Structure formats: structure tokens, C-alpha cells
Amino acid sequence: MPTLLNVNGFKFFFYANEHEPMHIHISKGDEYAKIELATLKVLAILLNQKT
């Protein structure tokens, strides 16, 4: 999994040969998001729900 950027605890990465649409994964700690590159649409989000 190639990492493109690490900044302020956020890790921006992608997986080679992954499905369309082109997107990027972003994680910080236990939190995660997947963003479509062409539209910047959020495709997935997982937040650590501390109660």
C-alpha cells in the first residue's frame, strides 16, 4: 500500500490495481475515509465512536 502523504497524523494512501472509481484512502488513528478523486465525494467513512 503506497503512502502518498503523512501530515498531522493523517495518512493518505492507495492500493495498486484497485477498483474504479479512482479514489484515495485517508486514515488517522482508528478513523478512516475513502474519497473519490474526480468529484471529492466521500465513498466511505468510519469514525471511532468513543462512548
N, C-alpha and C positions, 0 to 999 in steps of 0.2 A: 504494500500500500504506500505509494509515493506521497510524501507530505510536501505541500506547496508552501505553507507558511505556518509559523508558530508565533503568535503575538498575544501578549497579555493573558496567557493561559488558554487561548483559543487555538485549536489545531485544524487547519484546512487541508483536506486530503481527498484522494480519489483512488479507485481501484481500476487496474488495467482491464481492458476488454469487458467493461460493464455495459449494461443495457441502456437504451435510449429512454428518455431524452438526456442529453448531456447534463450532468449535474455535479455538484461538489458536496462532500460531507464536511460538517463542522462539529467539533466536539470540544467540551470544556468540562473536566471532571466527569460526572455521571450524566451530563446533559449532552444532547445530540440533535442536530438538524441536518436535513438534506435539501439543497436549494437547486432548482433548475437554472442553468446558466443563461439561456436565451431570454427568459421572462422574469427571472429572480423570484419565481413562485416557490413557496415553501411546499415541498413534497412530503416531508415527514418531520416530526418534532417529538422528542422525548425529553421531558423535564423531570428532574429528581424531585419528587413530591415529599418533602420532609413534613411530618406531622407531629 
